[in-house]
Amino acid sequence: MLNTGQLKERVCAWNRDRGLTKLNTDLEMRMLSEELHEFWMAEDPAHMLQELCDFRFVSWGTKFKIRACKYESATQYLIWMQDLEAIEEYMLDKYHDMLNRLHEVFICTLFPEMHAYDTTFLNTIINKAMDIVITANEKKGSRTDSSGKVVKGERHVDPYDSIKEMLTQIKKE
């Protein structure tokens, strides 16, 4: 199984290979908000996990773009940093909200034996799901819409069924 660092490297490579190194804060916030909304509207644990991973995928891509930025002056850097720090704080806060909710749902529906917050168990599940989501995104292609968002290509496969199957397998173990 891939660790978090390896998964982040794949997300960075995905963005780099598609030439997505310029930061568009409006687009990034729109994509993050969309994934956040989809998480809170999800109707089952597999869908929630998928949306958490989609949010994580976008946030890692956003952080990659933040770090890939080049600044023409120290003043420009300081202006950007105020906006970027706000985005990073937003991503972290929302991710933790989603993570806590996912944990609650897992205890109530899938893994009632997980009484305490088991970070290792939860991270293992999330990393397995991240691998599935990244693999699905890698099949998207590189075509973008008018806003710069990569669109799903012919080869894209919705990761939901694979995540649902993965959760079923873990529950059986």
C-alpha positions as CSV (number, residue, x, y, z in Angstrom):
1,M,0.0,0.0,0.0
2,L,1.2,3.5,-0.8
3,N,2.0,5.9,2.0
4,T,0.7,9.5,2.2
5,G,4.0,10.9,0.8
6,Q,3.8,8.6,-2.3
7,L,0.2,9.6,-2.8
8,K,1.1,13.3,-2.6
9,E,3.8,12.7,-5.2
10,R,1.3,11.2,-7.6
11,V,-1.0,14.2,-7.2
12,C,1.9,16.6,-7.8
13,A,2.9,14.6,-10.9
14,W,-0.7,14.6,-12.1
15,N,-0.8,18.4,-11.9
16,R,2.7,18.8,-13.3
17,D,2.1,16.4,-16.3
18,R,-1.0,18.4,-17.3
19,G,0.8,21.8,-17.0
20,L,-1.3,22.7,-14.0
21,T,1.4,24.7,-12.2
22,K,-0.2,28.2,-12.2
23,L,-2.4,29.1,-9.2
24,N,-5.9,30.3,-9.9
25,T,-7.3,31.0,-6.4
26,D,-10.8,31.4,-7.7
27,L,-10.8,28.1,-9.5
28,E,-9.1,26.3,-6.6
29,M,-11.7,27.6,-4.1
30,R,-14.5,26.7,-6.5
31,M,-13.2,23.1,-6.8
32,L,-12.6,22.8,-3.0
33,S,-16.1,24.2,-2.3
34,E,-17.6,21.8,-4.8
35,E,-15.9,18.7,-3.2
36,L,-16.9,20.0,0.3
37,H,-20.5,20.3,-0.8
38,E,-20.5,16.9,-2.3
39,F,-19.1,15.4,0.9
40,W,-21.9,16.9,3.0
41,M,-24.5,15.7,0.5
42,A,-23.2,12.2,0.3
43,E,-25.7,9.5,1.3
44,D,-23.4,6.6,2.3
45,P,-20.0,6.0,3.8
46,A,-18.3,5.0,0.5
47,H,-19.5,8.2,-1.2
48,M,-18.4,10.3,1.8
49,L,-15.0,8.7,1.6
50,Q,-14.8,9.3,-2.1
51,E,-15.6,13.0,-1.6
52,L,-13.1,13.3,1.2
53,C,-10.5,11.9,-1.1
54,D,-11.6,14.2,-3.9
55,F,-11.2,17.2,-1.5
56,R,-7.8,15.9,-0.5
57,F,-6.8,15.5,-4.1
58,V,-7.7,19.1,-4.9
59,S,-6.1,20.4,-1.8
60,W,-2.8,18.6,-2.5
61,G,-2.9,20.0,-6.0
62,T,-3.6,23.5,-4.7
63,K,-0.7,23.2,-2.3
64,F,1.5,22.0,-5.2
65,K,0.5,25.1,-7.2
66,I,1.1,27.4,-4.2
67,R,4.6,26.1,-3.9
68,A,5.2,26.2,-7.6
69,C,4.4,30.0,-7.8
70,K,7.2,32.3,-8.7
71,Y,7.1,35.9,-7.5
72,E,8.5,39.0,-9.2
73,S,9.1,40.9,-6.0
74,A,9.0,40.6,-2.2
75,T,5.9,42.8,-2.1
76,Q,4.1,40.5,-4.6
77,Y,5.1,37.5,-2.5
78,L,3.7,39.1,0.7
79,I,0.4,39.9,-0.9
80,W,0.1,36.4,-2.3
81,M,1.0,34.8,1.0
82,Q,-1.9,36.5,2.9
83,D,-4.3,34.9,0.4
84,L,-2.5,31.6,0.3
85,E,-2.4,31.2,4.1
86,A,-6.1,31.8,4.2
87,I,-6.6,29.1,1.6
88,E,-4.4,26.6,3.4
89,E,-6.2,27.3,6.7
90,Y,-9.5,26.8,5.0
91,M,-8.4,23.5,3.5
92,L,-7.1,22.2,6.8
93,D,-10.2,23.2,8.8
94,K,-12.6,21.7,6.3
95,Y,-10.6,18.5,5.9
96,H,-10.7,18.0,9.7
97,D,-14.4,18.7,9.8
98,M,-14.9,16.1,7.1
99,L,-12.6,13.6,8.8
100,N,-14.4,13.9,12.1
101,R,-17.8,13.3,10.4
102,L,-16.4,10.3,8.4
103,H,-15.2,8.8,11.6
104,E,-18.6,9.2,13.2
105,V,-20.3,7.6,10.3
106,F,-17.8,4.7,10.2
107,I,-18.4,4.0,13.9
108,C,-22.2,4.1,13.5
109,T,-22.5,2.1,10.2
110,L,-19.4,0.2,9.2
111,F,-17.0,-0.3,12.1
112,P,-18.8,-0.1,15.4
113,E,-15.8,-1.8,17.1
114,M,-13.8,1.4,16.3
115,H,-14.9,3.2,19.5
116,A,-11.9,5.4,20.0
117,Y,-10.4,7.6,17.2
118,D,-8.1,5.1,15.6
119,T,-5.8,7.2,13.5
120,T,-3.9,4.3,12.0
121,F,-6.9,2.4,10.9
122,L,-8.7,5.5,9.5
123,N,-5.5,6.6,7.7
124,T,-5.1,3.2,6.1
125,I,-8.6,3.3,4.8
126,I,-8.2,6.8,3.5
127,N,-4.9,6.1,1.8
128,K,-6.4,3.0,0.1
129,A,-9.3,5.2,-1.1
130,M,-6.9,7.9,-2.2
131,D,-5.0,5.4,-4.4
132,I,-8.4,4.5,-6.0
133,V,-9.3,8.2,-6.6
134,I,-5.8,9.1,-7.9
135,T,-5.9,6.2,-10.3
136,A,-9.4,7.3,-11.6
137,N,-8.1,10.9,-12.0
138,E,-5.0,9.6,-13.9
139,K,-7.4,8.3,-16.5
140,K,-9.1,11.7,-17.0
141,G,-6.7,12.9,-19.6
142,S,-5.5,16.5,-19.8
143,R,-8.3,18.4,-21.5
144,T,-9.6,21.4,-19.5
145,D,-12.8,23.4,-19.6
146,S,-13.0,27.2,-20.0
147,S,-12.2,27.7,-16.3
148,G,-9.1,25.5,-16.4
149,K,-10.6,22.5,-14.6
150,V,-9.5,19.1,-16.1
151,V,-12.6,17.4,-17.5
152,K,-13.4,13.7,-17.3
153,G,-12.3,11.9,-20.5
154,E,-13.5,8.7,-22.1
155,R,-11.2,6.6,-20.0
156,H,-12.3,8.1,-16.6
157,V,-13.9,5.6,-14.3
158,D,-16.0,6.7,-11.3
159,P,-14.1,5.4,-8.2
160,Y,-17.3,5.0,-6.1
161,D,-17.8,1.2,-6.8
162,S,-14.1,0.5,-6.1
163,I,-14.2,2.4,-2.8
164,K,-17.4,0.6,-1.8
165,E,-15.8,-2.8,-2.6
166,M,-12.7,-1.9,-0.7
167,L,-14.8,-1.0,2.4
168,T,-16.7,-4.2,2.1
169,Q,-13.4,-6.2,2.0
170,I,-12.0,-4.3,5.1
171,K,-15.3,-5.0,7.0
172,K,-14.9,-8.7,6.2
173,E,-11.3,-8.8,7.6
